[in-house]
């Protein structure tokens, strides 16, 4: 570029690569509107996923409480006192003496 053309280009109105300011304004407004719309879509999607995640957390808590109740029923039904009560209702008699007597071990029994 020759020097006089460069000097004349200092003033934007005289430059041959003049920028159309109306076009730039329209592009800026268009990009702003597109960015706002994309942000709305992303926020909406995130909010919906958060609600679904919250519902799943509530279902998990409900299932875990049901599992705890079932475990408690299993523990109660397998307890010796519960088995003894069921045996009495079925007609079994209580034991008079232990099935196998437990005595203190001696040295002879250890070998």
N, CA and C atoms as a LAMMPS dump frame, in Angstrom:
ITEM: TIMESTEP
0
ITEM: NUMBER OF ATOMS
333
ITEM: BOX BOUNDS ff ff ff
-5.0000000000000000e+02 5.0000000000000000e+02
-5.0000000000000000e+02 5.0000000000000000e+02
-5.0000000000000000e+02 5.0000000000000000e+02
ITEM: ATOMS id mol type element x y z
1 1 1 N 0.828 -1.166 0
2 1 2 C 0 0 0
3 1 3 C 0.884 1.245 0
4 2 1 N 0.633 2.108 -0.9
5 2 2 C 1.455 3.337 -0.895
6 2 3 C 1.123 4.207 0.321
7 3 1 N 2.046 5.034 0.67
8 3 2 C 1.924 5.852 1.871
9 3 3 C 0.703 6.774 1.823
10 4 1 N 0.42 7.453 0.728
11 4 2 C -0.741 8.345 0.775
12 4 3 C -2.058 7.599 1.009
13 5 1 N -2.167 6.371 0.474
14 5 2 C -3.403 5.608 0.686
15 5 3 C -3.533 5.175 2.138
16 6 1 N -2.419 4.834 2.769
17 6 2 C -2.439 4.457 4.173
18 6 3 C -2.854 5.652 5.017
19 7 1 N -2.315 6.79 4.707
20 7 2 C -2.67 7.982 5.465
21 7 3 C -4.132 8.351 5.265
22 8 1 N -4.641 8.147 4.056
23 8 2 C -6.045 8.469 3.825
24 8 3 C -6.96 7.434 4.483
25 9 1 N -6.425 6.254 4.809
26 9 2 C -7.217 5.189 5.417
27 9 3 C -7.378 5.401 6.919
28 10 1 N -6.668 6.372 7.486
29 10 2 C -6.793 6.652 8.9
30 10 3 C -8.219 7.082 9.207
31 11 1 N -8.776 7.839 8.363
32 11 2 C -10.173 8.211 8.493
33 11 3 C -11.004 7.068 7.901
34 12 1 N -11.855 6.462 8.682
35 12 2 C -12.575 5.27 8.26
36 12 3 C -13.518 5.521 7.086
37 13 1 N -13.978 6.716 6.924
38 13 2 C -14.909 6.995 5.836
39 13 3 C -14.212 6.972 4.489
40 14 1 N -12.926 7.206 4.439
41 14 2 C -12.215 7.277 3.177
42 14 3 C -11.575 5.951 2.795
43 15 1 N -11.586 4.963 3.692
44 15 2 C -10.931 3.67 3.442
45 15 3 C -11.729 2.867 2.432
46 16 1 N -11.049 2.158 1.531
47 16 2 C -11.778 1.39 0.516
48 16 3 C -12.351 0.091 1.105
49 17 1 N -11.842 -0.36 2.283
50 17 2 C -12.411 -1.526 2.96
51 17 3 C -13.401 -1.061 4.017
52 18 1 N -14.274 -0.181 3.634
53 18 2 C -15.217 0.419 4.56
54 18 3 C -16.141 -0.665 5.124
55 19 1 N -16.372 -0.618 6.404
56 19 2 C -17.208 -1.592 7.09
57 19 3 C -18.633 -1.062 7.097
58 20 1 N -19.555 -1.959 6.799
59 20 2 C -20.962 -1.58 6.829
60 20 3 C -21.437 -1.727 8.274
61 21 1 N -21.616 -0.582 8.953
62 21 2 C -21.959 -0.591 10.368
63 21 3 C -23.352 -1.147 10.629
64 22 1 N -24.275 -0.955 9.724
65 22 2 C -25.622 -1.5 9.894
66 22 3 C -25.56 -3.027 9.857
67 23 1 N -24.76 -3.576 8.951
68 23 2 C -24.597 -5.03 8.864
69 23 3 C -23.971 -5.576 10.147
70 24 1 N -22.966 -4.869 10.66
71 24 2 C -22.323 -5.314 11.904
72 24 3 C -23.304 -5.268 13.075
73 25 1 N -24.144 -4.248 13.126
74 25 2 C -25.145 -4.141 14.175
75 25 3 C -26.141 -5.292 14.074
76 26 1 N -26.585 -5.589 12.874
77 26 2 C -27.526 -6.702 12.678
78 26 3 C -26.893 -8.03 13.067
79 27 1 N -25.648 -8.24 12.67
80 27 2 C -24.951 -9.482 13.041
81 27 3 C -24.793 -9.589 14.557
82 28 1 N -24.459 -8.496 15.21
83 28 2 C -24.292 -8.515 16.661
84 28 3 C -25.611 -8.829 17.358
85 29 1 N -26.679 -8.198 16.92
86 29 2 C -27.985 -8.466 17.518
87 29 3 C -28.403 -9.907 17.257
88 30 1 N -28.159 -10.407 16.051
89 30 2 C -28.481 -11.803 15.723
90 30 3 C -27.708 -12.787 16.579
91 31 1 N -26.424 -12.543 16.772
92 31 2 C -25.611 -13.416 17.608
93 31 3 C -26.057 -13.352 19.067
94 32 1 N -26.435 -12.163 19.537
95 32 2 C -26.915 -12.028 20.908
96 32 3 C -28.202 -12.82 21.106
97 33 1 N -29.135 -12.695 20.177
98 33 2 C -30.404 -13.427 20.281
99 33 3 C -30.156 -14.939 20.211
100 34 1 N -29.266 -15.372 19.323
101 34 2 C -28.954 -16.8 19.218
102 34 3 C -28.32 -17.309 20.517
103 35 1 N -27.435 -16.522 21.112
104 35 2 C -26.795 -16.932 22.372
105 35 3 C -27.819 -17.025 23.493
106 36 1 N -28.767 -16.084 23.54
107 36 2 C -29.809 -16.12 24.574
108 36 3 C -30.687 -17.349 24.395
109 37 1 N -31.056 -17.663 23.162
110 37 2 C -31.888 -18.835 22.905
111 37 3 C -31.163 -20.128 23.261
112 38 1 N -29.905 -20.223 22.924
113 38 2 C -29.127 -21.417 23.278
114 38 3 C -29.024 -21.546 24.792
115 39 1 N -28.817 -20.428 25.485
116 39 2 C -28.749 -20.456 26.946
117 39 3 C -30.073 -20.915 27.546
118 40 1 N -31.202 -20.465 27.001
119 40 2 C -32.507 -20.892 27.493
120 40 3 C -32.714 -22.392 27.308
121 41 1 N -32.316 -22.901 26.16
122 41 2 C -32.478 -24.332 25.896
123 41 3 C -31.613 -25.149 26.851
124 42 1 N -30.387 -24.731 27.045
125 42 2 C -29.476 -25.464 27.936
126 42 3 C -29.989 -25.423 29.376
127 43 1 N -30.444 -24.258 29.834
128 43 2 C -30.961 -24.155 31.205
129 43 3 C -32.221 -24.996 31.392
130 44 1 N -33.092 -25.009 30.396
131 44 2 C -34.315 -25.795 30.481
132 44 3 C -33.995 -27.286 30.54
133 45 1 N -33.08 -27.72 29.713
134 45 2 C -32.685 -29.125 29.709
135 45 3 C -32.067 -29.521 31.049
136 46 1 N -31.223 -28.664 31.591
137 46 2 C -30.598 -28.942 32.879
138 46 3 C -31.631 -29.002 33.992
139 47 1 N -32.611 -28.117 33.964
140 47 2 C -33.655 -28.118 34.989
141 47 3 C -34.48 -29.396 34.914
142 48 1 N -34.802 -29.846 33.715
143 48 2 C -35.571 -31.085 33.569
144 48 3 C -34.777 -32.285 34.063
145 49 1 N -33.509 -32.337 33.736
146 49 2 C -32.67 -33.442 34.197
147 49 3 C -32.541 -33.428 35.719
148 50 1 N -32.484 -32.248 36.32
149 50 2 C -32.395 -32.144 37.769
150 50 3 C -33.662 -32.664 38.425
151 51 1 N -34.816 -32.355 37.849
152 51 2 C -36.078 -32.862 38.397
153 51 3 C -36.139 -34.385 38.287
154 52 1 N -35.707 -34.923 37.156
155 52 2 C -35.691 -36.381 36.996
156 52 3 C -34.748 -37.021 38.01
157 53 1 N -33.596 -36.409 38.227
158 53 2 C -32.622 -36.938 39.186
159 53 3 C -33.193 -36.899 40.603
160 54 1 N -33.904 -35.845 40.941
161 54 2 C -34.529 -35.746 42.263
162 54 3 C -35.582 -36.839 42.444
163 55 1 N -36.379 -37.086 41.4
164 55 2 C -37.394 -38.151 41.477
165 55 3 C -36.728 -39.516 41.651
166 56 1 N -35.626 -39.749 40.946
167 56 2 C -34.905 -41.013 41.09
168 56 3 C -34.307 -41.159 42.49
169 57 1 N -33.805 -40.072 43.051
170 57 2 C -33.276 -40.118 44.421
171 57 3 C -34.367 -40.487 45.419
172 58 1 N -35.579 -39.956 45.223
173 58 2 C -36.684 -40.297 46.109
174 58 3 C -37.062 -41.769 45.968
175 59 1 N -37.055 -42.282 44.745
176 59 2 C -37.354 -43.701 44.544
177 59 3 C -36.297 -44.588 45.187
178 60 1 N -35.041 -44.185 45.077
179 60 2 C -33.955 -44.954 45.694
180 60 3 C -34.124 -44.976 47.206
181 61 1 N -34.479 -43.836 47.798
182 61 2 C -34.687 -43.779 49.246
183 61 3 C -35.844 -44.68 49.664
184 62 1 N -36.915 -44.714 48.871
185 62 2 C -38.055 -45.568 49.173
186 62 3 C -37.667 -47.048 49.105
187 63 1 N -36.922 -47.424 48.071
188 63 2 C -36.498 -48.825 47.921
189 63 3 C -35.555 -49.213 49.057
190 64 1 N -34.672 -48.314 49.452
191 64 2 C -33.761 -48.626 50.552
192 64 3 C -34.515 -48.804 51.869
193 65 1 N -35.561 -48.022 52.089
194 65 2 C -36.341 -48.207 53.317
195 65 3 C -37.091 -49.539 53.274
196 66 1 N -37.574 -49.938 52.101
197 66 2 C -38.237 -51.237 51.976
198 66 3 C -37.25 -52.374 52.216
199 67 1 N -36.038 -52.217 51.714
200 67 2 C -34.999 -53.232 51.937
201 67 3 C -34.689 -53.343 53.428
202 68 1 N -34.639 -52.208 54.124
203 68 2 C -34.377 -52.225 55.568
204 68 3 C -35.484 -52.954 56.314
205 69 1 N -36.731 -52.715 55.919
206 69 2 C -37.849 -53.402 56.564
207 69 3 C -37.78 -54.913 56.327
208 70 1 N -37.448 -55.31 55.112
209 70 2 C -37.339 -56.738 54.795
210 70 3 C -36.191 -57.368 55.578
211 71 1 N -35.064 -56.666 55.676
212 71 2 C -33.939 -57.181 56.468
213 71 3 C -34.325 -57.339 57.932
214 72 1 N -35.092 -56.399 58.458
215 72 2 C -35.533 -56.507 59.846
216 72 3 C -36.447 -57.713 60.024
217 73 1 N -37.327 -57.953 59.08
218 73 2 C -38.195 -59.134 59.163
219 73 3 C -37.381 -60.416 59.091
220 74 1 N -36.352 -60.443 58.258
221 74 2 C -35.49 -61.621 58.161
222 74 3 C -34.767 -61.86 59.486
223 75 1 N -34.241 -60.788 60.083
224 75 2 C -33.537 -60.926 61.356
225 75 3 C -34.473 -61.414 62.449
226 76 1 N -35.698 -60.887 62.467
227 76 2 C -36.646 -61.307 63.498
228 76 3 C -37.083 -62.753 63.3
229 77 1 N -37.239 -63.161 62.041
230 77 2 C -37.691 -64.535 61.805
231 77 3 C -36.574 -65.549 62.028
232 78 1 N -35.334 -65.124 61.905
233 78 2 C -34.235 -66.068 62.115
234 78 3 C -33.687 -66.019 63.542
235 79 1 N -34.23 -65.162 64.386
236 79 2 C -33.775 -65.098 65.779
237 79 3 C -34.245 -66.344 66.526
238 80 1 N -33.466 -66.769 67.488
239 80 2 C -33.766 -67.992 68.236
240 80 3 C -35.082 -67.864 68.992
241 81 1 N -35.338 -66.71 69.576
242 81 2 C -36.59 -66.545 70.317
243 81 3 C -37.797 -66.638 69.376
244 82 1 N -37.671 -66.101 68.187
245 82 2 C -38.754 -66.21 67.214
246 82 3 C -38.965 -67.635 66.75
247 83 1 N -37.86 -68.368 66.543
248 83 2 C -37.963 -69.775 66.137
249 83 3 C -38.583 -70.61 67.258
250 84 1 N -38.229 -70.279 68.49
251 84 2 C -38.77 -71.007 69.631
252 84 3 C -40.275 -70.777 69.752
253 85 1 N -40.707 -69.548 69.544
254 85 2 C -42.142 -69.244 69.623
255 85 3 C -42.906 -69.965 68.509
256 86 1 N -42.34 -70.007 67.323
257 86 2 C -42.999 -70.722 66.216
258 86 3 C -43.037 -72.221 66.484
259 87 1 N -41.976 -72.75 67.079
260 87 2 C -41.951 -74.18 67.394
261 87 3 C -43.032 -74.525 68.414
262 88 1 N -43.247 -73.679 69.399
263 88 2 C -44.299 -73.922 70.392
264 88 3 C -45.68 -73.88 69.731
265 89 1 N -45.869 -72.959 68.795
266 89 2 C -47.172 -72.899 68.119
267 89 3 C -47.395 -74.111 67.221
268 90 1 N -46.307 -74.715 66.731
269 90 2 C -46.441 -75.914 65.895
270 90 3 C -46.607 -77.182 66.73
271 91 1 N -46.434 -77.103 68.045
272 91 2 C -46.657 -78.252 68.9
273 91 3 C -45.403 -78.904 69.421
274 92 1 N -44.262 -78.336 69.197
275 92 2 C -43.031 -78.893 69.74
276 92 3 C -42.966 -78.624 71.237
277 93 1 N -42.368 -79.55 71.97
278 93 2 C -42.221 -79.407 73.41
279 93 3 C -40.891 -78.742 73.723
280 94 1 N -40.837 -77.996 74.825
281 94 2 C -39.552 -77.394 75.189
282 94 3 C -38.56 -78.47 75.625
283 95 1 N -37.283 -78.159 75.444
284 95 2 C -36.239 -79.128 75.789
285 95 3 C -36.068 -79.208 77.299
286 96 1 N -35.9 -80.452 77.786
287 96 2 C -35.664 -80.66 79.216
288 96 3 C -34.188 -80.501 79.548
289 97 1 N -33.339 -80.998 78.685
290 97 2 C -31.906 -80.906 78.907
291 97 3 C -31.242 -80.589 77.572
292 98 1 N -30.021 -80.081 77.612
293 98 2 C -29.338 -79.758 76.363
294 98 3 C -29.043 -81.013 75.556
295 99 1 N -28.963 -80.855 74.258
296 99 2 C -28.708 -81.99 73.378
297 99 3 C -27.308 -82.53 73.608
298 100 1 N -26.353 -81.691 73.726
299 100 2 C -24.974 -82.099 73.937
300 100 3 C -24.446 -81.291 75.107
301 101 1 N -23.987 -81.966 76.126
302 101 2 C -23.482 -81.244 77.288
303 101 3 C -22.088 -80.719 76.974
304 102 1 N -21.851 -79.525 77.362
305 102 2 C -20.553 -78.901 77.14
306 102 3 C -19.816 -78.902 78.464
307 103 1 N -18.669 -79.566 78.463
308 103 2 C -17.852 -79.618 79.674
309 103 3 C -16.553 -78.879 79.42
310 104 1 N -15.866 -78.601 80.49
311 104 2 C -14.573 -77.937 80.35
312 104 3 C -13.594 -78.886 79.678
313 105 1 N -12.835 -78.399 78.731
314 105 2 C -11.87 -79.282 78.052
315 105 3 C -10.703 -79.639 78.959
316 106 1 N -10.216 -80.846 78.756
317 106 2 C -9.042 -81.289 79.498
318 106 3 C -7.894 -81.43 78.508
319 107 1 N -6.724 -81.622 79.057
320 107 2 C -5.553 -81.76 78.197
321 107 3 C -5.639 -83.045 77.377
322 108 1 N -6.184 -84.103 77.954
323 108 2 C -6.303 -85.37 77.235
324 108 3 C -7.233 -85.231 76.029
325 109 1 N -8.279 -84.435 76.175
326 109 2 C -9.21 -84.259 75.056
327 109 3 C -8.61 -83.393 73.941
328 110 1 N -7.656 -82.586 74.264
329 110 2 C -7.059 -81.725 73.253
330 110 3 C -6.221 -82.526 72.261
331 111 1 N -5.699 -83.694 72.679
332 111 2 C -4.872 -84.505 71.791
333 111 3 C -5.706 -85.599 71.284
